Amino acid sequence: PNPFFSAHASHIFDVAAGEEMEITVYTRGTTGAIFSIVDGASKKGTTYVDNVDVTHAGPTDELSPPSSVLITESSGRIAGPGKIKVRADSKGGRFSAENFLLVAKVYKQQ
C-alpha cells in the first residue's frame, strides 16, 4: 500500500478465525487524517471505528518520536474471521501529503 495519500487511502487486513486485532497509527503529520475501520468484505457491513483523528502533537524535528494513536481503543480488539478495512481521509485535501504507519497486532482470541 502507498503510505502517501492525497484525499483518502485504505488497506485491508485479513483476520483469521481464533484471532483478534488491534491497530495503532503512527505519524509526524501535523495536518493529520481521520481514520475509520469497517468490514472489508461488504459495503454495508459493520463499522468498528469511526472518525478517529490522528494528528502529530509533538515537536516536528526528526529526532522526536512520532505521535501514535490506538485507533481500536474505542472498539477493543476486532475478532476474526473477517476482512478489516482501515480507511484514512486526509484533513489537508489533495495538495498535501503526509506519512502514516499502520501497525496491526494480532492476538489469539481470548
Secondary structure, 3 states (H helix, E strand, C coil): CCCEECCEEEEEEEECCCEEEEEEEEECCCCCEEEEEEECCCCCCCEEEEEEEECCCCCCCCCCCCEEEECCCCCCCEECCEEEEEEEEECCCCCCCEEEEEEEEEEECC
